[in-house]
Amino acid sequence: MLSVIRKNVRLAPYTTLRIGGIARYFADIDREDQLCEALNFAKENDLPVFVLGSGSNVLFADSGFPGVILHPVNKGITFQNPKYGEVLVTAAAGEDWDQFVAQCVARDLAGLECLSGIPGLVGATPIQNVGAYGQEVSETIVSVCVFDRKLEQVIEMTNADCRFGYRTSIFNTTERDRYFVLAVTYRLKHHGAPTIRYADLQKHFADHAAPPTLQDVREAVLKIRKSKGMVIILSDPDCQSAGSFFKNPIVSAEKFAQIEAATVEAVPHFPAANAQVKIPAAWLIEQAGFHKGYTSGRVGISSKHTLAIINRSNATASELVAFVKQIQQQVQERFGIALEPEPVWVGLENQPVVALPPVLPKPEVRLQKIEEKVEATVSLPLPLKPSRRTRKPEHNPLKIERKKWFE
Ligand SMILES: Cc1cc2nc3c(=O)[nH]c(=O)nc-3n(C[C@H](O)[C@H](O)[C@H](O)COP(=O)(O)OP(=O)(O)OC[C@H]3O[C@@H](n4cnc5c(N)ncnc54)[C@H](O)[C@@H]3O)c2cc1C
């Protein structure tokens, strides 16, 4: 067996829910040769493979994982300065996301400030198009460097290749499990204005005399997230979660009209793509009878956030799944809406794979040539091949203003 591979590793400590049995094999991946060796080992022994970041968006079965867990630990961040104050920042998959955001904000680079405090590693951000407080990574991702398990080579995927949508990309839909993300490149704006679209942020800065800086916005986001248990604080039981457990459902205008007609109070909603309507999952859950602080044995709902399902104390995956199904069933019965879990279920009866929204044809725009390399803090340990195709990041049609219910 390879030196990078450990046997019989408990998965619970590698997840924020603190749930999950034993992984048969577990490999920390720092370099491409280690990745290839671990993948070959899995192939030769006919074992399944799962890529695990920092486990903030996964739910492992109590039976664990019968194959090889690949855990990226590669580090490195480079800053490159093309024209017009834009900076291309490439971070290795194993970098801690929030520390990376902190570095960008400290360098006065705009584009990620609202994504402060999200747990996880850089490599996981394109998977579900991480988003919060008015920003999504799809707005700044230029390219994603991946190891393609099908082609067995490293390739650079453009933003358009990733087909980002609300909490989706090809990585968690049509091409699930095909790619191992090695590094991600974001296009940030030096001295750019912070994004203040989200209602809570607007309220926070309403009586500020001077325009808020990126650092002000980062601090405000961290403060708001903390008040909702949406940052990881080990001593806080409300934080033993996978963040928001359900996606906000998107329904047709007809379906929304039916719900409105059958409900006494106004239904909070926001416009979504293709004339559809997005309804806050938190509102649906509360209407179905589950409130903040609701408990069901060793699991429950966070006392700070209706969407966060928590492991109150040594809960099992089966207990948590039973509670999730109870919520789904009540919402289904009351509104006829199937709530879709956001975390990835491994070894459990899985949530259905969601289809991607249709891609609208867009004119190809060539990426600006990188003219000047300003600085390289650390070089990436993994070799990056040049881009096959490069396109300007797509405008995200699903970008909406998130208000109170979209927390
Ligand atoms: C308290 C809390 C708050 C949260 N708030 C938000 C939020 O505001 N917005 C939001 O979008 N999410 C949020 N999340 C969810 C989660 O933090 C993000 O989805 C995060 O990007 C997951 O990162 P991770 O490294 O923990 O990935 P993991 O949970 O380990 O993995 C998630 C998925 O990504 C895949 N993956 C991970 N790394 C790689 C890689 N290198 N290559 C290929 N696949 C990979 C895994 O296979 C899995 O399918 C929150 C979670 C918690 C616990």
The ligand as an SDF file (V2000), in Angstrom:
LIG
                    3D

 53 58  0  0  0  0  0  0  0  0999 V2000
  -21.7740   26.8160    9.3980 C   0  0  0  0  0  0  0  0  0  0  0  0
  -21.7850   26.6560    7.9080 C   0  0  0  0  0  0  0  0  0  0  0  0
  -22.1220   27.7320    7.1060 C   0  0  0  0  0  0  0  0  0  0  0  0
  -22.1420   27.5970    5.7070 C   0  0  0  0  0  0  0  0  0  0  0  0
  -22.4810   28.6750    4.9460 N   0  0  0  0  0  0  0  0  0  0  0  0
  -22.5130   28.5600    3.6030 C   0  0  0  0  0  0  0  0  0  0  0  0
  -22.8660   29.6850    2.7810 C   0  0  0  0  0  0  0  0  0  0  0  0
  -23.1350   30.7690    3.2820 O   0  0  0  0  0  0  0  0  0  0  0  0
  -22.8980   29.5120    1.4470 N   0  0  0  0  0  0  0  0  0  0  0  0
  -22.5800   28.3230    0.8620 C   0  0  0  0  0  0  0  0  0  0  0  0
  -22.6110   28.2370   -0.3660 O   0  0  0  0  0  0  0  0  0  0  0  0
  -22.2210   27.2350    1.6090 N   0  0  0  0  0  0  0  0  0  0  0  0
  -22.1890   27.3290    2.9400 C   0  0  0  0  0  0  0  0  0  0  0  0
  -21.8630   26.2430    3.7080 N   0  0  0  0  0  0  0  0  0  0  0  0
  -21.5520   24.9660    3.0560 C   0  0  0  0  0  0  0  0  0  0  0  0
  -20.0340   24.7090    2.8710 C   0  0  0  0  0  0  0  0  0  0  0  0
  -19.2800   25.4640    3.7560 O   0  0  0  0  0  0  0  0  0  0  0  0
  -19.5740   24.9900    1.4480 C   0  0  0  0  0  0  0  0  0  0  0  0
  -20.2850   24.2180    0.5350 O   0  0  0  0  0  0  0  0  0  0  0  0
  -18.0730   24.6980    1.2890 C   0  0  0  0  0  0  0  0  0  0  0  0
  -17.6270   25.1420    0.0390 O   0  0  0  0  0  0  0  0  0  0  0  0
  -17.7250   23.2230    1.4390 C   0  0  0  0  0  0  0  0  0  0  0  0
  -16.3200   23.1360    1.5320 O   0  0  0  0  0  0  0  0  0  0  0  0
  -15.5850   21.8590    2.1150 P   0  0  0  0  0  0  0  0  0  0  0  0
  -14.1370   22.0020    1.8460 O   0  0  0  0  0  0  0  0  0  0  0  0
  -15.9710   21.6440    3.5200 O   0  0  0  0  0  0  0  0  0  0  0  0
  -16.1820   20.7100    1.1610 O   0  0  0  0  0  0  0  0  0  0  0  0
  -16.7590   19.2970    1.5960 P   0  0  0  0  0  0  0  0  0  0  0  0
  -17.9380   19.4930    2.4670 O   0  0  0  0  0  0  0  0  0  0  0  0
  -15.6830   18.4270    2.1020 O   0  0  0  0  0  0  0  0  0  0  0  0
  -17.2370   18.7450    0.1910 O   0  0  0  0  0  0  0  0  0  0  0  0
  -18.3720   19.2890   -0.4520 C   0  0  0  0  0  0  0  0  0  0  0  0
  -18.4480   18.7270   -1.8860 C   0  0  0  0  0  0  0  0  0  0  0  0
  -17.3690   19.2400   -2.6390 O   0  0  0  0  0  0  0  0  0  0  0  0
  -16.5730   18.1640   -3.1470 C   0  0  0  0  0  0  0  0  0  0  0  0
  -15.1880   18.6050   -3.1140 N   0  0  0  0  0  0  0  0  0  0  0  0
  -14.5410   19.2040   -2.0770 C   0  0  0  0  0  0  0  0  0  0  0  0
  -13.2850   19.5060   -2.4480 N   0  0  0  0  0  0  0  0  0  0  0  0
  -13.1330   19.0830   -3.7170 C   0  0  0  0  0  0  0  0  0  0  0  0
  -12.0600   19.0960   -4.6530 C   0  0  0  0  0  0  0  0  0  0  0  0
  -10.8570   19.6070   -4.3640 N   0  0  0  0  0  0  0  0  0  0  0  0
  -12.2620   18.5470   -5.8770 N   0  0  0  0  0  0  0  0  0  0  0  0
  -13.4610   18.0070   -6.2190 C   0  0  0  0  0  0  0  0  0  0  0  0
  -14.4990   17.9640   -5.3820 N   0  0  0  0  0  0  0  0  0  0  0  0
  -14.3390   18.5110   -4.1470 C   0  0  0  0  0  0  0  0  0  0  0  0
  -16.8700   16.9700   -2.2690 C   0  0  0  0  0  0  0  0  0  0  0  0
  -16.6530   15.7420   -2.9600 O   0  0  0  0  0  0  0  0  0  0  0  0
  -18.3240   17.2070   -1.9500 C   0  0  0  0  0  0  0  0  0  0  0  0
  -19.0950   16.7460   -3.0330 O   0  0  0  0  0  0  0  0  0  0  0  0
  -21.8240   26.3420    5.1140 C   0  0  0  0  0  0  0  0  0  0  0  0
  -21.4860   25.2530    5.9280 C   0  0  0  0  0  0  0  0  0  0  0  0
  -21.4670   25.4100    7.3200 C   0  0  0  0  0  0  0  0  0  0  0  0
  -21.0960   24.2440    8.1740 C   0  0  0  0  0  0  0  0  0  0  0  0
  1  2  1  0
  2  3  1  0
  2 52  2  0
  3  4  2  0
  4  5  1  0
  4 50  1  0
  5  6  2  0
  6  7  1  0
  6 13  1  0
  7  8  2  0
  7  9  1  0
  9 10  1  0
 10 11  2  0
 10 12  1  0
 12 13  2  0
 13 14  1  0
 14 15  1  0
 14 50  1  0
 15 16  1  0
 16 17  1  0
 16 18  1  0
 18 19  1  0
 18 20  1  0
 20 21  1  0
 20 22  1  0
 22 23  1  0
 23 24  1  0
 24 25  2  0
 24 26  1  0
 24 27  1  0
 27 28  1  0
 28 29  2  0
 28 30  1  0
 28 31  1  0
 31 32  1  0
 32 33  1  0
 33 34  1  0
 33 48  1  0
 34 35  1  0
 35 36  1  0
 35 46  1  0
 36 37  1  0
 36 45  1  0
 37 38  2  0
 38 39  1  0
 39 40  1  0
 39 45  2  0
 40 41  1  0
 40 42  2  0
 42 43  1  0
 43 44  2  0
 44 45  1  0
 46 47  1  0
 46 48  1  0
 48 49  1  0
 50 51  2  0
 51 52  1  0
 52 53  1  0
M  END
$$$$
